[in-house]
Amino acid sequence: MQLESCYSAYHGWLAHWLQRRLGNAFDAADLMQDTFARLLAGAPAQPQTPALRAPRAYLATIAKHLLINHLRRQSLERAWLAALEALPEQHVPSAQQQAEMLQALQAVDAMLDGLKPKVRAVFIMAQIEGHTYANIAARLCIGERSVKRYMAEALTECVLLA
C-alpha cells in the first residue's frame, strides 16, 4: 500500500482510536499527524513496504509508542507543576526558567527511558538515591565491575544529551 492511500484510508480510524485513549480530540489529532509523519520519515524508497501490508497494526504500534511518550510527558509536567506550587512565592522561577527546566527534565526522562533497565537502575541508584557501587552491586546481585560498566554507559548517554 502506498503512503498516500494509507493516509486516506486510515487517518480517520487512527484519530478515533487515539481519541478513545486520550479523551481529547486535539491531542489525538496531533498524535495522529505525528504517527503519519513518523511513518513518512521511516518510509523506504519503494512505494510497497512490508510494514504497510498490515497498515492498522503498524500504525497502531507507532501510535502506541507516541502515546506512551505523550502520557509520560504529561505526568512529568504535572509533577513539575506540583513541585512549583509547593515552592514559596519568592523562590518560584520565572516563566522562562520554568520552561527551560521542564525541557531539561523531559530530556533527562527521554535519556533514562532509552537506557537498558539495569543501566537505568544503576544510574538512578547511584545518582539519585546516593548508593555506593558496592551497595548497588549487592542489591542488584551483580559485580561491582558491572556497576562501573553500567554507570559508564549511562554517563556516556548523559554526555551525548548535553
N, C-alpha and C positions, 0 to 999 in steps of 0.2 A: 504494500500500500504506500502511496506517495504521501509526503508530509502535508500537502495542501488538502488532499481528500481526507486524511486522518483528522486534521483540524476541523474541517467542515462536519465530518461525521460524529466526532466525539467531544467537541468543546462544550456543548450543552449538557451532555451526560456528566462530564468531569466537573463542570461548575456546580451542578446539582449534587453530585457525590461529595464535593468539598463543603458545600453549604450545609449539608446534613451534619457533617462532622464539626463544623465551626459555629454554626448558628448565626453566621454573618455573611451576607451576600457580597459585601465589599472585599473582605479578606479572602473569601472564596474565589472571587474574580481575579484578584491579584495572584493567588497561588496557582490558579488555572493557567494564567498567562505565563507565570514562571515555569510551570511544567512544560508547556509547549516551547518556551524559549530554551529550556534545558534539552529538550528533545531535538530542537533545531541545531543547537550548539554541538551536540554529540552525533549528529547525523553524518554518515559516511557519504562519499560522492555518489554511490549507487542509489538510485531512487527506491529500489526494492530492498529493504533491510530485513534481516531475520527478526529483529525486535518488533517490527511493525506487523508481523504476521499474526500476532496476538496483541493488538493495539490496546484494548482495555486493560489487560493485565499489566502491560508495560507502562502505560500512563498512570495506572493506579500505584505502581511501585515507585515511580518518580514522585508522584504527588504525596505519597505517604512519607517519604523522606523529607520533602519540603514542609509538610505539615508538622512533623516531629520537630524540625528546626524552628518553625514558626512558634509552636507551643512552648518550646524551651526558651526562646527569646522573650515571649510574653511573661513566663514565670520569672525569669531573671529580672525583667523590668519591674514586675510587681514587687519582688523582694527589694530591689533597689529603691523604689518609691517608698516602701515601708521603712527602710533604713533612713531615708531622708526625713521622713515625718518624725522619726524619733530624735532627730538632732535638735538641739536648742537653736532658736532663731538666728543667733549671732554666728553659728557655725555652718549654716546652710550655704553650700557653694552656689556660685552664680549659675544662671541657666546654661551658659556656655560651658562652664566647668562640669556641670551635671551631664550634659550631652557627651562631652569628651570622656568622662568617667564611665558612662554607660557603654559607649563604644568600646572602651578598653575591656570592660567586663565581658562584653559579648565576644570579643576577640579571644580572651583567655578561655571562655567557655567553649568556643569552637575548637581551640587548640587542644583542650583537655578531652573533648569528645573525639578528636581524631587520634588520640593515643590508644595503644593496646590496653586492655583492662588492668593488667599487672603493672604496666608502666604508669598508668594514671594513679593506681592505688599507692604505689611507692612515692610518686611525686606529691600527692596530697598528704600522705602520712608524714613525709619529711618537711615539706614547705609550709603546710597549713597547720598540721597538728603538732609539729615540732619533735617528732620521734627521731631517735638516733638510728643509724643504719643497722646496728646490731639488733635493736628492738624491732625494727621493721622486718628484718630477716627472720627473727624468731616468730613474729606474729603471722607472717605470710608463709612460713615453712620453706624458705629459700635461703640460699647462701648470701653472705654479705657481698661477694663478688657480683652476684646477680643484681642486688640492690644498687650497687655502684653503676653497673651497666644500664639498668633501667633509668636511673637518675640522669646519666649522661644522655640517654636517648631523649628524655623529657626536656632537659635543658637545651639540647640542640633544637628541638621544636620551638622552645621559647625564644631562642636567638633568631630563628627564622621568622618568627612572628614579629619581632621588633623592627 
